[in-house]
Amino acid sequence: MNTFKKILFFCFMFTAGTVFAQQQGKVIEEQNVKSDILKHNVKYAIYLPADYETSNRNYPVVYLLHGFGDDHTGWLQFGEINRYADKAIAEGTIPPMIIVMPDAQTSWYINSYDGKQNYEDFFFKEFIPAIEKEYRIKASKQYRAVAGLSMGGFGTLVYSIKHPELFSAAAALSAAVRTDDDFMAITDARWAEAYSKVMGPDLKGRERLNTTWLNNSVLGLVQSKTTDELNDVRYWIDCGDDDALSKGNSLLHIALTEKKVPHEFRIRDGAHNWTYWRTGITDALEFIGDSFRQK
């Protein structure tokens, strides 16, 4: 290769590498929102699309919720959400969007039975306002969505059903949707680990169907809403066929169908794991992105 061709080759490689780098969004893993409601700082991670720092425009936003046992870094570390978002934006599958990932610890995204950890109040009264003040976000229903997996899928459905005026779309992956009977049947060990701090300690049988549960049961909330109220949000429901939660998700699909609420329902081959969620998140974001686009 002569000198001139070498120069051309290296120029091409440099340019290609620069273009590729410019297509990568920016990830900030460790940010905080001060919460008077929770009486501590709440961590969050955020994904900003590649052109965020070079443009002046505002962006739609997705609040992406983690599952039980994870934190605000789960969707980045295990879900590789930045890589999937970069690729989908570059290919035009989804519009450029901001993705916000709050840390909810093990709160189930709701207000606790004793009022000591009111995460839902924090999310709507402090978190959303703080995020949409700090970043260039289109702060209106049409350009706001919520999504999540497992516990985060539960939070996604509870938030969107309770607050349809705030979200255009909701995408729940492997959401923790349970019937009253299934909720009562949770083992005492699992109850102590996952539910006692939020729902109440040492509850057994019908004691578990307390006010906190009745206010947040996904299937119960659907039954309490009119078709018009439920139609205010576009719903995406996705659960693996080998996931124990597929029963609750199927019943949710049936309940929405009986209420004549249009929605997308997927039962794919897979279990309750990151392989399933990684292979489903792009389709979920595409569904959400369609809500953000002008018709």
Backbone torsions as a table, in degrees:
resi	resn	phi	psi	omega
1	MET	NA	124.1	-179.1
2	ASN	-75.5	172.8	-174.0
3	THR	-61.2	-42.2	-177.8
4	PHE	-63.2	-43.1	179.8
5	LYS	-66.5	-35.9	177.6
6	LYS	-62.4	-42.1	179.7
7	ILE	-62.7	-45.1	178.7
8	LEU	-61.2	-41.3	-178.3
9	PHE	-63.1	-47.7	-178.6
10	PHE	-67.7	-34.4	176.2
11	CYS	-63.5	-42.2	179.0
12	PHE	-62.5	-46.7	-179.2
13	MET	-62.9	-39.8	179.3
14	PHE	-64.6	-44.2	-179.5
15	THR	-64.4	-43.6	-179.9
16	ALA	-63.0	-42.9	178.9
17	GLY	-64.4	-37.6	179.3
18	THR	-66.6	-43.2	178.9
19	VAL	-60.9	-43.6	-179.9
20	PHE	-61.8	-43.7	-179.3
21	ALA	-62.9	-36.1	-178.6
22	GLN	-69.0	-19.3	-179.6
23	GLN	-84.5	-5.2	-178.6
24	GLN	-89.8	128.8	177.4
25	GLY	-72.6	168.5	179.8
26	LYS	-98.8	133.8	178.0
27	VAL	-114.9	128.5	172.8
28	ILE	-116.2	114.7	-170.4
29	GLU	-87.3	-23.9	-169.8
30	GLU	-130.9	85.2	173.8
31	GLN	-117.3	165.6	-177.9
32	ASN	-137.7	146.0	169.1
33	VAL	-119.5	125.9	178.4
34	LYS	-74.3	130.0	-178.1
35	SER	-119.7	118.0	172.0
36	ASP	-75.8	-29.9	-179.0
37	ILE	-68.7	-45.6	-178.7
38	LEU	-90.3	-12.5	178.8
39	LYS	64.0	31.8	171.1
40	HIS	-161.2	164.2	176.3
41	ASN	-75.7	139.5	178.9
42	VAL	-108.3	124.8	-179.7
43	LYS	-78.7	153.0	171.2
44	TYR	-153.1	157.2	172.2
45	ALA	-113.9	155.5	-178.4
46	ILE	-143.0	141.2	174.0
47	TYR	-109.9	125.2	176.6
48	LEU	-111.2	131.5	-177.5
49	PRO	-62.7	161.5	-170.8
50	ALA	-56.1	-34.5	-175.6
51	ASP	-94.1	9.6	-176.6
52	TYR	-58.7	-44.2	-173.9
53	GLU	-83.2	-8.5	-179.9
54	THR	-109.8	-3.1	180.0
55	SER	-114.5	171.8	176.5
56	ASN	-114.7	3.6	-173.0
57	ARG	-86.7	166.1	176.4
58	ASN	-94.8	157.3	-172.1
59	TYR	-124.8	152.1	170.1
60	PRO	-69.7	163.3	-174.5
61	VAL	-134.8	142.8	172.6
62	VAL	-120.5	126.2	172.9
63	TYR	-91.9	111.1	-171.7
64	LEU	-106.1	116.4	-168.6
65	LEU	-101.9	136.6	-177.7
66	HIS	-85.3	171.0	179.9
67	GLY	-94.3	175.8	-179.6
68	PHE	-63.1	132.0	179.8
69	GLY	92.8	-14.7	176.3
70	ASP	-98.6	-176.6	175.1
71	ASP	-141.0	-161.5	-174.8
72	HIS	-65.5	-13.2	179.9
73	THR	-96.5	-4.9	-174.5
74	GLY	-57.6	-47.4	-178.7
75	TRP	-66.7	-23.5	176.5
76	LEU	-83.4	-50.6	-173.6
77	GLN	-69.1	-46.0	-175.1
78	PHE	-103.7	-31.0	-177.6
79	GLY	-90.5	-14.8	179.2
80	GLU	51.7	40.3	-172.8
81	ILE	-60.7	-33.8	179.6
82	ASN	-63.8	-40.2	179.4
83	ARG	-65.8	-43.4	179.8
84	TYR	-68.4	-38.4	178.4
85	ALA	-67.3	-44.2	177.8
86	ASP	-54.8	-48.5	-177.0
87	LYS	-64.9	-45.5	-177.6
88	ALA	-66.0	-38.1	177.6
89	ILE	-68.1	-44.9	-179.5
90	ALA	-61.1	-34.6	-178.5
91	GLU	-88.4	-3.4	179.4
92	GLY	79.4	11.2	179.1
93	THR	-69.6	-36.8	176.7
94	ILE	-130.4	152.8	174.8
95	PRO	-75.0	156.9	174.4
96	PRO	-55.2	132.8	-176.9
97	MET	-147.7	155.7	173.9
98	ILE	-94.2	136.5	179.7
99	ILE	-120.7	121.5	-175.7
100	VAL	-112.7	129.7	-175.7
101	MET	-122.7	97.4	-178.9
102	PRO	-82.8	155.0	172.7
103	ASP	-89.3	121.0	179.3
104	ALA	-111.1	5.0	-176.1
105	GLN	50.0	-125.6	179.6
106	THR	-116.9	36.1	-173.2
107	SER	-78.7	-14.0	-171.9
108	TRP	61.3	14.4	175.3
109	TYR	67.0	14.7	-177.1
110	ILE	-121.5	174.4	175.0
111	ASN	-78.8	133.3	-177.8
112	SER	-71.2	159.0	-175.7
113	TYR	-59.0	-30.7	-175.8
114	ASP	-100.5	3.6	178.1
115	GLY	74.7	7.4	-177.1
116	LYS	-85.0	-23.8	179.6
117	GLN	-134.7	80.6	-176.0
118	ASN	-91.3	77.3	-175.2
119	TYR	-65.7	-38.6	-179.9
120	GLU	-61.1	-43.2	176.7
121	ASP	-60.5	-43.7	177.9
122	PHE	-58.9	-46.5	-174.1
123	PHE	-59.6	-43.7	-174.7
124	PHE	-88.9	-33.1	-176.1
125	LYS	-90.3	-26.4	-176.5
126	GLU	-120.5	-45.6	-170.9
127	PHE	-71.0	-56.1	-179.9
128	ILE	-57.3	-48.2	178.7
129	PRO	-58.9	-39.9	-179.5
130	ALA	-66.3	-43.8	-179.4
131	ILE	-65.4	-43.8	-174.3
132	GLU	-79.8	-7.8	170.1
133	LYS	-88.9	-35.3	-174.3
134	GLU	-77.4	-34.0	-174.2
135	TYR	-118.4	160.1	-178.8
136	ARG	-80.2	86.4	-174.8
137	ILE	-118.3	139.8	173.1
138	LYS	-75.6	98.4	-169.7
139	ALA	-86.0	65.3	175.5
140	SER	-144.6	160.3	-176.6
141	LYS	-50.8	-44.2	-174.4
142	GLN	-59.7	-28.0	-174.3
143	TYR	-113.0	22.8	179.3
144	ARG	-127.0	134.6	178.8
145	ALA	-142.4	164.8	178.7
146	VAL	-133.3	142.9	-179.7
147	ALA	-149.8	162.6	178.7
148	GLY	175.1	170.7	-179.0
149	LEU	-120.2	144.3	174.6
150	SER	54.4	-113.3	174.4
151	MET	-56.9	-37.2	177.5
152	GLY	-70.7	-28.8	173.1
153	GLY	-68.7	-38.9	173.6
154	PHE	-59.4	-49.2	178.3
155	GLY	-60.0	-39.6	178.3
156	THR	-57.6	-47.3	-177.4
157	LEU	-71.4	-42.7	178.9
158	VAL	-60.8	-46.3	-177.9
159	TYR	-64.9	-44.0	-175.4
160	SER	-73.6	-32.0	177.9
161	ILE	-74.5	-39.8	-179.6
162	LYS	-75.7	-30.8	-173.5
163	HIS	-127.8	59.2	-176.8
164	PRO	-65.5	-18.7	179.4
165	GLU	-73.4	-9.2	-175.3
166	LEU	-106.0	-18.5	-173.3
167	PHE	-126.8	137.9	175.2
168	SER	-86.4	-29.2	-177.1
169	ALA	-149.0	154.6	177.7
170	ALA	-140.0	130.0	-179.8
171	ALA	-123.2	111.6	-177.1
172	ALA	-108.9	120.6	177.5
173	LEU	-106.2	124.0	177.8
174	SER	50.2	44.2	-174.7
175	ALA	-64.8	143.5	178.8
176	ALA	-78.7	76.6	178.2
177	VAL	-103.3	123.0	-177.5
178	ARG	-132.7	149.7	170.9
179	THR	-76.1	166.9	175.7
180	ASP	-58.1	-43.1	-179.0
181	ASP	-62.7	-43.1	179.7
182	ASP	-67.0	-34.6	179.0
183	PHE	-67.7	-40.5	178.4
184	MET	-67.2	-25.9	-174.7
185	ALA	-87.2	-2.6	177.8
186	ILE	-57.8	136.7	-177.6
187	THR	-63.4	153.4	179.9
188	ASP	-60.3	-37.8	-179.7
189	ALA	-64.4	-44.4	179.1
190	ARG	-67.7	-37.1	178.1
191	TRP	-60.3	-47.6	-179.0
192	ALA	-61.7	-37.3	-177.8
193	GLU	-74.1	-43.9	-166.5
194	ALA	-110.5	-24.8	-168.7
195	TYR	-121.6	-21.1	-169.5
196	SER	-61.5	-38.0	-177.6
197	LYS	-71.5	-24.6	-176.8
198	VAL	-98.6	-45.3	-174.6
199	MET	-93.7	-25.1	-177.1
200	GLY	128.4	139.4	-176.7
201	PRO	-79.1	152.0	170.7
202	ASP	56.0	34.3	177.2
203	LEU	-90.1	139.9	180.0
204	LYS	-133.8	149.1	174.9
205	GLY	55.5	-132.0	-174.8
206	ARG	-70.0	-14.2	175.2
207	GLU	-60.3	-26.4	-178.2
208	ARG	-72.8	-18.2	179.9
209	LEU	-87.3	55.2	-177.3
210	ASN	-87.0	-173.6	-176.9
211	THR	-61.4	-38.7	-179.8
212	THR	-61.0	-44.6	178.4
213	TRP	-66.8	-45.9	-177.3
214	LEU	-62.7	-31.5	178.8
215	ASN	-77.0	-12.1	-173.2
216	ASN	-133.3	2.9	175.3
217	SER	-65.8	121.0	-177.0
218	VAL	-59.5	-47.5	-179.4
219	LEU	-64.9	-37.0	176.9
220	GLY	-67.1	-40.3	178.9
221	LEU	-63.1	-40.7	178.7
222	VAL	-60.9	-43.6	-179.3
223	GLN	-66.5	-26.2	-177.1
224	SER	-82.9	-9.9	-175.9
225	LYS	-104.4	152.5	175.1
226	THR	-81.0	163.8	177.2
227	THR	-58.9	-42.1	179.8
228	ASP	-61.8	-40.9	179.1
229	GLU	-64.2	-43.3	-179.3
230	LEU	-69.6	-28.7	-179.5
231	ASN	-73.1	-5.7	179.8
232	ASP	-72.9	-12.5	-179.0
233	VAL	-128.6	142.1	173.7
234	ARG	-89.8	128.3	-173.5
235	TYR	-111.3	135.1	173.5
236	TRP	-120.9	121.2	-177.8
237	ILE	-124.5	125.5	-172.9
238	ASP	-141.0	123.7	-178.4
239	CYS	-148.0	143.8	-178.5
240	GLY	-73.4	150.8	-178.4
241	ASP	-73.0	-18.1	177.6
242	ASP	-101.6	15.7	-179.4
243	ASP	-96.9	130.7	178.6
244	ALA	-59.9	-22.6	-179.8
245	LEU	-81.4	-1.0	-179.6
246	SER	-64.2	-28.4	177.8
247	LYS	-62.5	-52.6	-179.2
248	GLY	-61.8	-39.6	179.1
249	ASN	-67.4	-36.2	176.8
250	SER	-67.2	-38.8	177.4
251	LEU	-67.4	-34.1	175.1
252	LEU	-63.9	-44.4	176.5
253	HIS	-57.6	-44.6	179.3
254	ILE	-64.1	-43.2	-179.0
255	ALA	-62.5	-42.7	178.4
256	LEU	-67.5	-37.4	178.8
257	THR	-64.4	-43.8	179.4
258	GLU	-65.1	-29.1	176.9
259	LYS	-83.9	-0.2	-179.4
260	LYS	60.1	44.2	177.7
261	VAL	-103.3	113.0	177.5
262	PRO	-60.3	137.2	178.5
263	HIS	-162.8	164.8	176.2
264	GLU	-105.2	130.2	-177.3
265	PHE	-128.9	128.7	-178.8
266	ARG	-129.4	128.0	165.0
267	ILE	-116.3	109.0	-178.5
268	ARG	-108.1	166.9	175.3
269	ASP	-69.1	119.1	179.5
270	GLY	158.5	174.8	-176.3
271	ALA	-122.4	-165.7	-176.7
272	HIS	-90.7	76.3	-176.1
273	ASN	-154.3	172.5	-175.0
274	TRP	-68.3	-27.2	175.7
275	THR	-59.5	-42.0	179.3
276	TYR	-67.2	-44.9	-175.4
277	TRP	-71.2	-36.7	176.9
278	ARG	-63.8	-37.7	-178.5
279	THR	-79.0	-8.1	-179.1
280	GLY	-109.9	-14.9	-170.2
281	ILE	-70.0	-34.2	-179.5
282	THR	-65.0	-43.1	177.4
283	ASP	-62.6	-38.7	178.3
284	ALA	-64.2	-43.9	178.7
285	LEU	-67.1	-33.8	176.7
286	GLU	-64.4	-42.7	175.9
287	PHE	-58.5	-46.0	178.8
288	ILE	-64.3	-44.4	-179.1
289	GLY	-58.4	-33.5	177.3
290	ASP	-63.8	-28.4	176.8
291	SER	-72.1	-30.4	-177.4
292	PHE	-78.4	-25.3	-175.2
293	ARG	-77.4	144.6	176.0
294	GLN	-68.8	134.3	-179.0
295	LYS	-84.6	NA	NA
